[in-house]
Amino acid sequence: MEIRVAELDEVQPDDMLAVTAGDREILIARVGTDEYYAVDNMCSHADAWMDTGTLWPSTCEVECPLHDGRFDLRTGKPTQAPCVEPIQSFAVAVRDAVYVEVPD
């Protein structure tokens, strides 16, 4: 199901925003001006909100604020220890607003 989660101007280039889509907490990341990604907002390694971490636009990663583990925003796969389990990634559509495809 596709859910409208943010207005276009709510996510600035090279910034992140926590949103709610259905019953899920999702992190929206905007890399540069045209690339938007969506992943679970909770780290799979420790209970930490990813939107309080660091966005690495040059590598398209988000870093957990607790233990510096990183995830690829495109796939949700861990790219730096101590994280080993992926976080879920979601399809994003950008039209008049930002939309995320979440499972029913």
Backbone bond lengths (Angstrom), bond angles and torsions (degrees), N, CA, C in turn:
res aa  C-N    CA-C-N  psi(-1)  N-CA   C-N-CA  omega(-1)  CA-C   N-CA-C  phi
1 M - - - 1.432 - - 1.531 108.16 -
2 E 1.314 116.12 132.88 1.464 121.16 179.96 1.530 109.18 -90.81
3 I 1.346 115.99 129.21 1.459 121.66 -177.11 1.524 109.40 -124.62
4 R 1.312 115.60 133.59 1.470 121.69 175.03 1.530 106.99 -74.77
5 V 1.353 116.86 123.55 1.465 119.82 -174.47 1.519 114.55 -118.47
6 A 1.330 118.42 -19.19 1.468 119.43 -177.44 1.519 110.74 -161.98
7 E 1.327 114.25 152.86 1.457 120.55 170.80 1.531 107.31 -78.46
8 L 1.321 116.96 156.04 1.467 120.86 -176.77 1.525 112.38 -58.49
9 D 1.311 117.97 -38.30 1.469 120.41 -176.74 1.532 113.83 -82.42
10 E 1.322 117.44 -1.38 1.468 120.15 178.62 1.524 112.72 -77.40
11 V 1.330 116.76 -22.87 1.459 120.78 179.53 1.521 107.83 -116.13
12 Q 1.306 116.12 108.08 1.463 121.95 -178.35 1.537 109.81 -79.47
13 P 1.328 118.25 157.96 1.461 120.67 176.52 1.532 111.17 -54.80
14 D 1.324 115.61 136.33 1.465 123.99 180.00 1.525 112.01 57.98
15 D 1.338 114.77 43.27 1.463 121.26 178.13 1.527 109.37 -140.57
16 M 1.333 114.97 171.60 1.458 121.37 -177.28 1.522 109.83 -131.06
17 L 1.342 115.41 158.98 1.453 121.92 179.50 1.523 108.61 -147.82
18 A 1.326 116.70 131.48 1.464 121.38 173.51 1.524 108.37 -86.03
19 V 1.335 115.98 133.05 1.462 121.51 179.54 1.520 109.20 -135.54
20 T 1.311 115.57 164.68 1.460 121.56 174.30 1.517 107.77 -111.54
21 A 1.317 115.86 129.65 1.462 121.98 177.20 1.526 107.23 -127.17
22 G 1.307 116.54 105.51 1.456 119.88 -172.82 1.515 107.80 66.75
23 D 1.323 116.44 -121.29 1.470 120.84 178.20 1.526 111.83 -106.42
24 R 1.319 117.36 18.14 1.467 121.84 -177.77 1.515 111.69 -110.13
25 E 1.339 114.82 142.38 1.463 121.64 171.18 1.528 106.90 -94.28
26 I 1.314 116.28 119.47 1.462 121.71 -173.43 1.521 109.61 -123.70
27 L 1.315 115.12 144.06 1.451 122.21 175.35 1.528 108.21 -99.39
28 I 1.320 116.63 123.88 1.464 121.94 172.52 1.524 106.61 -100.97
29 A 1.315 116.63 127.87 1.461 121.60 177.81 1.521 107.98 -121.88
30 R 1.319 114.83 134.30 1.464 120.19 176.33 1.521 107.37 -112.30
31 V 1.321 115.86 118.07 1.458 121.98 -179.20 1.518 107.46 -106.13
32 G 1.324 115.22 118.22 1.460 119.43 -173.57 1.517 108.93 68.31
33 T 1.317 116.20 -148.62 1.461 118.84 -177.95 1.519 113.67 -98.19
34 D 1.336 117.98 -21.59 1.461 119.72 -170.24 1.522 116.48 -119.76
35 E 1.321 119.07 -7.84 1.459 120.47 -175.34 1.528 110.26 -104.74
36 Y 1.333 115.92 122.61 1.453 122.77 178.17 1.525 108.95 -119.11
37 Y 1.322 116.10 138.31 1.463 121.78 179.20 1.519 108.61 -133.00
38 A 1.338 115.69 153.96 1.460 121.34 178.05 1.527 108.92 -136.08
39 V 1.331 115.49 129.97 1.468 122.49 177.15 1.521 108.06 -140.26
40 D 1.347 115.52 165.03 1.463 119.28 173.15 1.517 109.26 -54.30
41 N 1.308 117.05 142.62 1.455 120.96 -178.84 1.522 112.12 -86.11
42 M 1.320 118.41 -5.85 1.467 121.75 -179.62 1.528 110.17 -105.17
43 C 1.321 116.51 130.01 1.458 122.04 177.26 1.526 109.76 -63.09
44 S 1.315 117.55 141.12 1.468 121.73 178.83 1.525 112.10 -80.42
45 H 1.309 117.67 -15.43 1.468 121.72 -178.52 1.526 111.98 -88.05
46 A 1.315 116.12 -43.00 1.461 121.64 -179.90 1.518 107.62 -145.67
47 D 1.305 116.33 155.24 1.464 119.74 -178.97 1.520 110.91 -72.70
48 A 1.312 115.08 86.61 1.463 121.42 179.06 1.521 108.54 -135.53
49 W 1.328 116.12 139.21 1.459 121.51 177.61 1.527 108.86 -77.33
50 M 1.322 115.56 120.38 1.462 120.63 -176.60 1.534 112.64 -66.22
51 D 1.331 118.54 -26.27 1.466 119.75 -179.31 1.530 112.38 -68.45
52 T 1.342 117.13 -12.77 1.464 120.12 175.27 1.529 111.21 -94.65
53 G 1.321 115.70 2.90 1.461 121.27 177.73 1.523 111.23 -88.45
54 T 1.332 115.15 -154.66 1.460 121.54 -175.34 1.519 110.43 -117.85
55 L 1.309 116.08 133.46 1.459 121.93 173.78 1.517 108.49 -90.52
56 W 1.335 116.61 131.46 1.465 123.44 176.71 1.529 107.48 -112.71
57 P 1.332 117.82 86.06 1.469 120.61 -176.58 1.523 113.89 -59.18
58 S 1.316 117.73 -35.39 1.471 120.10 -175.86 1.524 112.37 -64.91
59 T 1.338 117.64 -26.55 1.466 121.05 179.92 1.526 112.42 -115.08
60 C 1.332 116.43 1.47 1.468 122.36 179.78 1.531 110.59 58.45
61 E 1.344 115.38 49.00 1.461 121.31 -179.03 1.525 110.48 -128.00
62 V 1.326 114.43 158.62 1.458 121.51 170.42 1.529 106.67 -121.95
63 E 1.329 115.52 138.85 1.468 121.78 -177.46 1.518 109.50 -107.49
64 C 1.321 116.13 132.16 1.460 122.50 177.88 1.535 109.51 -66.19
65 P 1.327 117.81 137.93 1.461 119.93 -178.69 1.523 114.25 -73.86
66 L 1.327 118.63 -14.85 1.470 120.10 -176.70 1.520 114.72 -88.11
67 H 1.328 116.68 -50.20 1.465 119.47 -172.03 1.521 113.32 -127.30
68 D 1.321 117.99 13.80 1.468 123.01 175.92 1.525 114.98 65.31
69 G 1.331 117.68 14.18 1.459 119.71 172.78 1.521 109.03 -69.01
70 R 1.315 116.33 151.54 1.470 120.51 -178.32 1.523 111.63 -125.47
71 F 1.348 113.81 155.69 1.459 122.17 177.89 1.517 109.49 -131.96
72 D 1.324 116.08 144.25 1.456 122.55 174.11 1.525 107.60 -75.36
73 L 1.310 117.38 123.45 1.458 121.14 -179.19 1.522 112.76 -67.52
74 R 1.312 118.03 -24.55 1.463 121.13 -178.31 1.520 112.28 -75.51
75 T 1.339 116.97 -31.93 1.463 120.60 -173.60 1.524 114.23 -123.00
76 G 1.328 117.29 -19.75 1.462 121.13 -174.54 1.518 113.02 83.01
77 K 1.327 117.87 -1.16 1.470 120.82 -178.42 1.521 110.90 -74.65
78 P 1.348 116.18 143.44 1.462 119.22 177.25 1.526 110.25 -68.78
79 T 1.326 115.30 142.40 1.463 120.22 179.95 1.522 112.16 -122.75
80 Q 1.339 117.08 -8.34 1.463 120.46 -179.77 1.521 108.98 -150.59
81 A 1.336 116.12 133.05 1.465 122.35 178.30 1.524 109.64 -62.43
82 P 1.304 117.17 153.04 1.456 127.35 15.87 1.525 114.54 -89.78
83 C 1.314 119.50 2.93 1.458 121.60 -178.59 1.528 110.54 -71.33
84 V 1.328 116.16 131.80 1.459 120.69 177.29 1.531 111.98 -126.63
85 E 1.328 118.08 -24.40 1.459 122.11 178.44 1.526 109.36 -94.16
86 P 1.334 117.55 137.11 1.467 119.62 179.60 1.523 111.76 -71.10
87 I 1.324 115.69 162.99 1.446 122.18 167.64 1.519 106.19 -106.95
88 Q 1.313 116.75 153.30 1.459 119.45 -176.29 1.519 110.91 -71.37
89 S 1.318 115.43 138.68 1.460 120.89 173.37 1.525 108.40 -108.08
90 F 1.315 116.04 156.17 1.462 122.05 -175.42 1.521 109.33 -132.54
91 A 1.322 115.99 147.89 1.457 121.18 175.79 1.524 109.07 -70.26
92 V 1.330 115.84 140.49 1.464 122.44 -179.87 1.517 108.55 -120.03
93 A 1.331 116.10 137.66 1.462 122.49 172.81 1.519 107.60 -121.75
94 V 1.323 115.39 133.62 1.463 120.60 179.06 1.525 107.49 -118.40
95 R 1.330 114.58 115.25 1.460 120.79 176.64 1.534 107.15 -130.41
96 D 1.296 117.07 -108.61 1.465 121.44 175.76 1.522 110.96 -80.41
97 A 1.329 116.34 -10.54 1.468 124.70 179.21 1.530 106.59 -157.81
98 V 1.337 116.26 -174.80 1.462 121.73 177.73 1.526 108.10 -100.86
99 Y 1.328 116.21 127.67 1.453 123.36 -179.05 1.531 109.00 -120.47
100 V 1.332 116.12 145.48 1.461 121.60 177.95 1.527 108.12 -125.46
101 E 1.325 115.25 138.24 1.457 122.01 176.67 1.525 108.31 -91.68
102 V 1.341 116.56 113.94 1.463 120.94 179.59 1.519 109.50 -117.24
103 P 1.341 117.08 148.20 1.464 119.21 178.89 1.531 110.90 -64.20
104 D 1.332 116.00 146.75 1.479 120.44 177.43 1.511 111.03 -68.45
